[in-house]
Amino acid sequence: MRRALVLAFAACGHAAPAQPPAPVSPHAPAPDAALPPPPDAPLALEDDFPRMANRALHMYQDWQKALADAGTDCGAAARNVDAVADTYADLIAANTRVLHAGHDRIVALKRALEPYDEQMSAAAEAIVHSKAIASCQGDPELGKALDRMGSAP
């Protein structure tokens, strides 16, 4: 059901154009991201599947509530979904990295999501059948907000 939900929303709008990278000085020091993490650093979200799965459940429940709270108000639905995408931007980005990392990591994430499957499926059903989705099909602002959720687990 979650895959159908993501696919159903993929056609709702257009993603924002990508920003060009900032110019880098040849004399600038290497970015911190190139340094290895300290030994006691927590795992990156995309490497912590139990944490990802738990956050995904909360994201789906918040997404469901965002649309339910909007009712048939398309502007409110777009603002509410944007707020959910902002709150869970780290999760959406981590999921994108897992999806690009290959089959084994995808399978591992799916296993971590299994304990939450019933709750996430219920939330996904409520999202798909919400008044906002029914009333606001084709709304460009809601489409953009839903596109931001497109890589949700």
QUISULQUI-V817897 format. One line per field, one symbol per residue. burial: I if it has 9 or more other ideal C-beta (glycine too) atoms within 8 Angstrom, else O. Layout:
BEGIN
burial = ???
END
This chain:
BEGIN
burial = OIOIIIOIIOOIIOOOOOOOOOOOOOOOOOOOOOOOOOOOOOOOIIOIIOIIIIIIIOIIIIIIOIIIOIOOOIOIIIIIIIIIIOOIOOIIIIIIIIOOOOOOIIOIIOOIIOOIOOIIIOIIIIIIOIIIIOOIOOIOIIIIIIIIIIIII
END
